[in-house]
Amino acid sequence: MTDKPAFPPVTVTLESGPTGSGSIDDFELFYARRALDRFRARLGRQGLLDLLAADIEEGNAFLRESALASDGRFTPGTTVLATRGLTSGEFLAWMEKAFAGDEKPLLDAHPEHYVMAPGAAGFNVVENIGPHVCSFYMGGWGTDAMAWAADADELLPESDFPHTMSSNLFLADGTVVGRALTQFGDTADGFTASLTVYVPTSCPPDVLEHHLRHYAVEFRNWIVAAAAARA
């Protein structure tokens, strides 16, 4: 049997044409974001919920079954971001205002954010958890919700990370399907964000891996938005 010849990888380089800065990947990202923003605006919140109703039902069933199978046990994972040129206080002030105001900057932070708004049971988030579109709530977000995290291995020294918040993530029926622990500490030229998510132990590993990537995307974009607002 003859092996197929090995071909060198194909590369494409932009040599001339556009006068603006950026790579082809940058151009594609701009157009993808613009298209997504148009669809969100045209559909509106209820339109998105109607469109995703079956996906949400399936995703919530997955989370509920995973939580029940895990019997209250969770697997943690942490994404760490280093920021220069902005303090944690400046960022968190922007975050507090964003979560209390217009939904758009919260949605804009990630392509798989569909709803981020106050709801009857708490702050309602509709987004992907791994491959699953889910609708869940964050309740008691803040230092008052730290009881469950008091003995967590992921809890960092308050002297280095004085801004610590946590929340249970739960479905409308009260089933706790995850937890979040965010910790922020200033550095000489900015701040460090330690972002921990806890998923039911029975979830496949890719669910946790993709949420760690999700954290990286959304918090990077929120940090950039906070810096832009300050400027």
Buried (B, 14 or more C-beta within 10 A) or exposed (E): EEEEEEEEEEEEEEEEEEEEEEEEEEEEEEEEEEEBEEEBEEBEBEEBBEEBEEBBEEBBEBBBBBBEEBEEEBBBBBBEBEBEEBBBEBBBBBBEEBBEEEBEBBBBBBBBBBBBBEBEBBBBBBBBBBEBBBBBBBBBBEEEBBEBBEEBEBBBEEEEBBBBBBBBBBBBEEBBBBBBBBBBBBEEEBBBBBBBBBBBBBBEEEBBEBBBEBBBBBBBBBBEBBBEEEE
